[in-house]
Amino acid sequence: MPEKLIYTPEETATLLGMGMNKVYELLALGAIPAKKLGRKYLIPKHALEQWLNNSPKEAGLDQENILKSET
């Protein structure tokens, strides 16, 4: 089976250990890099890996942003 190059939001949530609401929130904010095709988000594997390798603040995952979005 070929290596997967595109993830769905559901697969991304599983990979990141996050809930679906949080993933969709980060997608809507543009924090997680994605392409939108109609109503569907497509998350390229290379872009997700690059995003994860950035500092937490650049990736939108700094403690302050996480706490704000949970309230």
BELJO-V724673 format. One record per helix or strand of 2 or more residues. SS is the DSSP state (@ for helix, = for strand). FROM is the first residue (numbers start at 1). TO is the last residue. If there is no record, write none. Layout:
# BELJO-V724673
SS/FROM/TO + SS/FROM/TO
This chain:
# BELJO-V724673
=/6/7 + @/9/16 + @/20/29 + =/35/37 + =/40/44 + @/45/53 + @/63/70
